[in-house]
Amino acid sequence: SSVEEVKRLLTEALDPTQCEVIDVSGNCGSAFDVHVVSEKFEGKNRLAVHRMIHDALASVMAKIHALSIKTAKAPSKV
């Protein structure tokens, strides 16, 4: 997986106002930190938001060793 692919999948699924994906695996594409702000998170609890992110990345999760969700909130919570 690549930063671009992860960001594309998150953007397509969550229509974020902010989306940052950082490869923390030394550019081998196996570990990422993500920061996502999306209106789709409004009114959702933390577990539901994390599930939405994992669902968005379902097609590449088998290739990702570690996914750290650093920020996942609605714009009103920023």
Backbone hydrogen bonds, N-H to C=O, Kabsch-Sander energy under -0.5 kcal/mol:
donor,donor_aa,acceptor,acceptor_aa,energy
6,V,2,S,-2.5
7,K,3,V,-2.7
8,R,4,E,-2.4
9,L,5,E,-2.4
10,L,6,V,-2.3
11,T,7,K,-2.5
12,E,8,R,-2.7
13,A,9,L,-2.0
14,L,10,L,-2.6
15,D,11,T,-1.8
17,T,37,V,-2.4
18,Q,37,V,-1.5
20,E,35,H,-2.7
22,I,33,D,-2.8
24,V,22,I,-0.8
24,V,31,A,-2.1
25,S,31,A,-0.6
32,F,66,A,-2.5
33,D,22,I,-2.5
34,V,68,S,-2.6
35,H,20,E,-2.5
36,V,71,T,-3.0
37,V,18,Q,-2.5
38,S,73,K,-1.7
40,K,14,L,-0.5
41,F,38,S,-1.6
42,E,39,E,-1.7
44,K,41,F,-2.3
49,V,45,N,-2.3
50,H,46,R,-2.5
51,R,47,L,-2.2
52,M,48,A,-2.1
53,I,49,V,-1.9
54,H,50,H,-2.6
55,D,51,R,-3.0
56,A,52,M,-2.0
57,L,53,I,-1.4
58,A,55,D,-1.4
60,V,57,L,-2.0
61,M,57,L,-1.3
63,K,60,V,-1.6
64,I,60,V,-0.8
64,I,61,M,-0.7
65,H,30,S,-2.3
65,H,63,K,-0.6
66,A,30,S,-2.2
68,S,32,F,-3.1
69,I,67,L,-0.6
70,K,34,V,-2.1
70,K,68,S,-1.1
71,T,34,V,-1.5
73,K,36,V,-1.8
77,K,74,A,-2.2
78,V,75,P,-1.3
